[in-house]
Amino acid sequence: MITQSFTVTNPAGFHVRPIKTFVQAASQFPCKVSVLSKGKKVNGKSSLGLLTLGIAAQDEVTLEIDGDQEQEAMKTLGELLVRIHE
């Protein structure tokens, strides 16, 4: 298992469109993806779960990835957290 923290840079936060993009990317990997923010932990492959976190601009988010292709998943998903601006 690997973990890494990122700061969400989208001025609108992590809303429906970025979440959809993130979930689609996370679902491409066979590993378990968890997202932690504000003391809560949710499945990173669940749009509803991510919406419940209420992630705003400049919030810190921690990705916890476990399983096959975890390094590739961390690179791809971490980049999405800091660069999605839709």
PyMOL CGO cylinders between C-alpha atoms (Angstrom):
from pymol import cmd
from pymol.cgo import CYLINDER

trace = [
    CYLINDER, 0.00, 0.00, 0.00, 1.19, 3.50, -0.81, 0.3, 1, 1, 1, 1, 1, 1,
    CYLINDER, 1.19, 3.50, -0.81, -0.13, 6.88, 0.32, 0.3, 1, 1, 1, 1, 1, 1,
    CYLINDER, -0.13, 6.88, 0.32, 0.49, 10.42, -0.82, 0.3, 1, 1, 1, 1, 1, 1,
    CYLINDER, 0.49, 10.42, -0.82, -1.13, 13.79, -0.11, 0.3, 1, 1, 1, 1, 1, 1,
    CYLINDER, -1.13, 13.79, -0.11, -2.12, 16.37, -2.70, 0.3, 1, 1, 1, 1, 1, 1,
    CYLINDER, -2.12, 16.37, -2.70, -3.65, 19.84, -2.65, 0.3, 1, 1, 1, 1, 1, 1,
    CYLINDER, -3.65, 19.84, -2.65, -6.73, 20.34, -4.85, 0.3, 1, 1, 1, 1, 1, 1,
    CYLINDER, -6.73, 20.34, -4.85, -6.03, 23.32, -7.12, 0.3, 1, 1, 1, 1, 1, 1,
    CYLINDER, -6.03, 23.32, -7.12, -9.36, 23.66, -8.93, 0.3, 1, 1, 1, 1, 1, 1,
    CYLINDER, -9.36, 23.66, -8.93, -10.83, 27.02, -7.80, 0.3, 1, 1, 1, 1, 1, 1,
    CYLINDER, -10.83, 27.02, -7.80, -14.30, 25.41, -7.75, 0.3, 1, 1, 1, 1, 1, 1,
    CYLINDER, -14.30, 25.41, -7.75, -13.11, 22.47, -5.66, 0.3, 1, 1, 1, 1, 1, 1,
    CYLINDER, -13.11, 22.47, -5.66, -13.69, 18.84, -6.52, 0.3, 1, 1, 1, 1, 1, 1,
    CYLINDER, -13.69, 18.84, -6.52, -17.20, 19.00, -7.96, 0.3, 1, 1, 1, 1, 1, 1,
    CYLINDER, -17.20, 19.00, -7.96, -19.21, 16.67, -10.23, 0.3, 1, 1, 1, 1, 1, 1,
    CYLINDER, -19.21, 16.67, -10.23, -17.19, 16.92, -13.46, 0.3, 1, 1, 1, 1, 1, 1,
    CYLINDER, -17.19, 16.92, -13.46, -13.74, 16.46, -11.90, 0.3, 1, 1, 1, 1, 1, 1,
    CYLINDER, -13.74, 16.46, -11.90, -15.11, 13.64, -9.76, 0.3, 1, 1, 1, 1, 1, 1,
    CYLINDER, -15.11, 13.64, -9.76, -16.47, 11.89, -12.86, 0.3, 1, 1, 1, 1, 1, 1,
    CYLINDER, -16.47, 11.89, -12.86, -13.06, 12.17, -14.55, 0.3, 1, 1, 1, 1, 1, 1,
    CYLINDER, -13.06, 12.17, -14.55, -11.29, 10.92, -11.41, 0.3, 1, 1, 1, 1, 1, 1,
    CYLINDER, -11.29, 10.92, -11.41, -13.63, 7.93, -10.96, 0.3, 1, 1, 1, 1, 1, 1,
    CYLINDER, -13.63, 7.93, -10.96, -13.29, 6.93, -14.62, 0.3, 1, 1, 1, 1, 1, 1,
    CYLINDER, -13.29, 6.93, -14.62, -9.50, 7.00, -14.31, 0.3, 1, 1, 1, 1, 1, 1,
    CYLINDER, -9.50, 7.00, -14.31, -9.49, 5.16, -10.96, 0.3, 1, 1, 1, 1, 1, 1,
    CYLINDER, -9.49, 5.16, -10.96, -11.74, 2.45, -12.38, 0.3, 1, 1, 1, 1, 1, 1,
    CYLINDER, -11.74, 2.45, -12.38, -9.13, 1.64, -15.02, 0.3, 1, 1, 1, 1, 1, 1,
    CYLINDER, -9.13, 1.64, -15.02, -6.81, 0.26, -12.34, 0.3, 1, 1, 1, 1, 1, 1,
    CYLINDER, -6.81, 0.26, -12.34, -7.28, -3.13, -10.62, 0.3, 1, 1, 1, 1, 1, 1,
    CYLINDER, -7.28, -3.13, -10.62, -6.08, -1.80, -7.26, 0.3, 1, 1, 1, 1, 1, 1,
    CYLINDER, -6.08, -1.80, -7.26, -8.10, -0.46, -4.34, 0.3, 1, 1, 1, 1, 1, 1,
    CYLINDER, -8.10, -0.46, -4.34, -8.25, 3.35, -4.30, 0.3, 1, 1, 1, 1, 1, 1,
    CYLINDER, -8.25, 3.35, -4.30, -9.25, 5.26, -1.16, 0.3, 1, 1, 1, 1, 1, 1,
    CYLINDER, -9.25, 5.26, -1.16, -9.51, 9.03, -0.78, 0.3, 1, 1, 1, 1, 1, 1,
    CYLINDER, -9.51, 9.03, -0.78, -9.11, 10.65, 2.63, 0.3, 1, 1, 1, 1, 1, 1,
    CYLINDER, -9.11, 10.65, 2.63, -10.12, 14.20, 3.44, 0.3, 1, 1, 1, 1, 1, 1,
    CYLINDER, -10.12, 14.20, 3.44, -11.40, 16.01, 6.53, 0.3, 1, 1, 1, 1, 1, 1,
    CYLINDER, -11.40, 16.01, 6.53, -11.15, 12.87, 8.64, 0.3, 1, 1, 1, 1, 1, 1,
    CYLINDER, -11.15, 12.87, 8.64, -13.26, 10.77, 6.27, 0.3, 1, 1, 1, 1, 1, 1,
    CYLINDER, -13.26, 10.77, 6.27, -12.20, 7.89, 4.02, 0.3, 1, 1, 1, 1, 1, 1,
    CYLINDER, -12.20, 7.89, 4.02, -14.18, 6.86, 0.92, 0.3, 1, 1, 1, 1, 1, 1,
    CYLINDER, -14.18, 6.86, 0.92, -13.84, 4.54, -2.06, 0.3, 1, 1, 1, 1, 1, 1,
    CYLINDER, -13.84, 4.54, -2.06, -12.04, 6.47, -4.82, 0.3, 1, 1, 1, 1, 1, 1,
    CYLINDER, -12.04, 6.47, -4.82, -14.06, 4.61, -7.44, 0.3, 1, 1, 1, 1, 1, 1,
    CYLINDER, -14.06, 4.61, -7.44, -17.39, 5.92, -6.08, 0.3, 1, 1, 1, 1, 1, 1,
    CYLINDER, -17.39, 5.92, -6.08, -18.71, 9.25, -7.33, 0.3, 1, 1, 1, 1, 1, 1,
    CYLINDER, -18.71, 9.25, -7.33, -21.21, 9.46, -4.49, 0.3, 1, 1, 1, 1, 1, 1,
    CYLINDER, -21.21, 9.46, -4.49, -18.54, 8.71, -1.92, 0.3, 1, 1, 1, 1, 1, 1,
    CYLINDER, -18.54, 8.71, -1.92, -16.29, 11.45, -3.28, 0.3, 1, 1, 1, 1, 1, 1,
    CYLINDER, -16.29, 11.45, -3.28, -19.15, 13.95, -3.35, 0.3, 1, 1, 1, 1, 1, 1,
    CYLINDER, -19.15, 13.95, -3.35, -19.77, 13.36, 0.36, 0.3, 1, 1, 1, 1, 1, 1,
    CYLINDER, -19.77, 13.36, 0.36, -16.26, 14.61, 1.15, 0.3, 1, 1, 1, 1, 1, 1,
    CYLINDER, -16.26, 14.61, 1.15, -17.13, 18.14, 0.00, 0.3, 1, 1, 1, 1, 1, 1,
    CYLINDER, -17.13, 18.14, 0.00, -13.58, 18.83, -1.19, 0.3, 1, 1, 1, 1, 1, 1,
    CYLINDER, -13.58, 18.83, -1.19, -12.98, 22.54, -1.76, 0.3, 1, 1, 1, 1, 1, 1,
    CYLINDER, -12.98, 22.54, -1.76, -10.16, 24.44, -3.44, 0.3, 1, 1, 1, 1, 1, 1,
    CYLINDER, -10.16, 24.44, -3.44, -6.86, 24.17, -1.55, 0.3, 1, 1, 1, 1, 1, 1,
    CYLINDER, -6.86, 24.17, -1.55, -8.08, 21.23, 0.55, 0.3, 1, 1, 1, 1, 1, 1,
    CYLINDER, -8.08, 21.23, 0.55, -5.51, 18.53, 1.20, 0.3, 1, 1, 1, 1, 1, 1,
    CYLINDER, -5.51, 18.53, 1.20, -6.50, 15.09, -0.01, 0.3, 1, 1, 1, 1, 1, 1,
    CYLINDER, -6.50, 15.09, -0.01, -4.65, 11.85, 0.69, 0.3, 1, 1, 1, 1, 1, 1,
    CYLINDER, -4.65, 11.85, 0.69, -4.73, 8.95, -1.75, 0.3, 1, 1, 1, 1, 1, 1,
    CYLINDER, -4.73, 8.95, -1.75, -4.28, 5.47, -0.36, 0.3, 1, 1, 1, 1, 1, 1,
    CYLINDER, -4.28, 5.47, -0.36, -3.73, 2.89, -3.08, 0.3, 1, 1, 1, 1, 1, 1,
    CYLINDER, -3.73, 2.89, -3.08, -3.27, -0.83, -2.57, 0.3, 1, 1, 1, 1, 1, 1,
    CYLINDER, -3.27, -0.83, -2.57, -2.78, -3.62, -5.09, 0.3, 1, 1, 1, 1, 1, 1,
    CYLINDER, -2.78, -3.62, -5.09, -1.65, -4.20, -8.65, 0.3, 1, 1, 1, 1, 1, 1,
    CYLINDER, -1.65, -4.20, -8.65, -0.45, -1.13, -10.57, 0.3, 1, 1, 1, 1, 1, 1,
    CYLINDER, -0.45, -1.13, -10.57, -0.52, 1.04, -7.45, 0.3, 1, 1, 1, 1, 1, 1,
    CYLINDER, -0.52, 1.04, -7.45, 2.45, 3.17, -8.58, 0.3, 1, 1, 1, 1, 1, 1,
    CYLINDER, 2.45, 3.17, -8.58, 0.83, 3.90, -11.95, 0.3, 1, 1, 1, 1, 1, 1,
    CYLINDER, 0.83, 3.90, -11.95, -2.49, 4.64, -10.29, 0.3, 1, 1, 1, 1, 1, 1,
    CYLINDER, -2.49, 4.64, -10.29, -0.88, 7.07, -7.82, 0.3, 1, 1, 1, 1, 1, 1,
    CYLINDER, -0.88, 7.07, -7.82, 0.85, 8.96, -10.61, 0.3, 1, 1, 1, 1, 1, 1,
    CYLINDER, 0.85, 8.96, -10.61, -2.27, 9.22, -12.77, 0.3, 1, 1, 1, 1, 1, 1,
    CYLINDER, -2.27, 9.22, -12.77, -4.76, 10.01, -10.01, 0.3, 1, 1, 1, 1, 1, 1,
    CYLINDER, -4.76, 10.01, -10.01, -2.44, 12.42, -8.18, 0.3, 1, 1, 1, 1, 1, 1,
    CYLINDER, -2.44, 12.42, -8.18, -2.00, 14.42, -11.37, 0.3, 1, 1, 1, 1, 1, 1,
    CYLINDER, -2.00, 14.42, -11.37, -5.77, 14.58, -11.77, 0.3, 1, 1, 1, 1, 1, 1,
    CYLINDER, -5.77, 14.58, -11.77, -6.22, 15.98, -8.26, 0.3, 1, 1, 1, 1, 1, 1,
    CYLINDER, -6.22, 15.98, -8.26, -3.85, 18.85, -8.87, 0.3, 1, 1, 1, 1, 1, 1,
    CYLINDER, -3.85, 18.85, -8.87, -4.65, 19.69, -12.49, 0.3, 1, 1, 1, 1, 1, 1,
    CYLINDER, -4.65, 19.69, -12.49, -8.39, 19.16, -13.15, 0.3, 1, 1, 1, 1, 1, 1,
    CYLINDER, -8.39, 19.16, -13.15, -9.93, 22.57, -13.91, 0.3, 1, 1, 1, 1, 1, 1,
    CYLINDER, -9.93, 22.57, -13.91, -13.28, 21.84, -15.52, 0.3, 1, 1, 1, 1, 1, 1,
]
cmd.load_cgo(trace, "trace")
